[in-house]
Amino acid sequence: MALTEAQMKKFRAILEERRQSLITQARKTLESDEVDQASSEYMQAFSFRLRGREKFLMDKIELALRKIDDGTYGVCEECEDTIALKRLQARPEAPLCIQCKEAQEKEEAVYAEE
């Protein structure tokens, strides 16, 4: 079942809010790093890792917004089925349906064990 126009607008608003929140957080982190130049290597490494995760999330948010624009939002990138509304409500930036995401995680677990 395709998303309604109202649902699309709601998800756009949520995604844009999350994007703005990430930008605000990144600015605060940058300002805090500039103030605390003497921070430990551990904290610097942690901060760098956090920024990497923030960038990854930002990329997913940007992709979801582009999909809203081109009309493909809510369609699984793997199997092209509709992503369940509950999944999108929990993770609006999700590019995969729950079945494909679970399959991806199982595959990653197999590679991690090797």
PyMOL commands that set and color helices and strands:
alter all, ss='L'
color gray80, all
select helices_A, chain A and resi 5-35+41-70+85-90+98-113
alter helices_A, ss='H'
color red, helices_A
deselect
rebuild
show_as cartoon
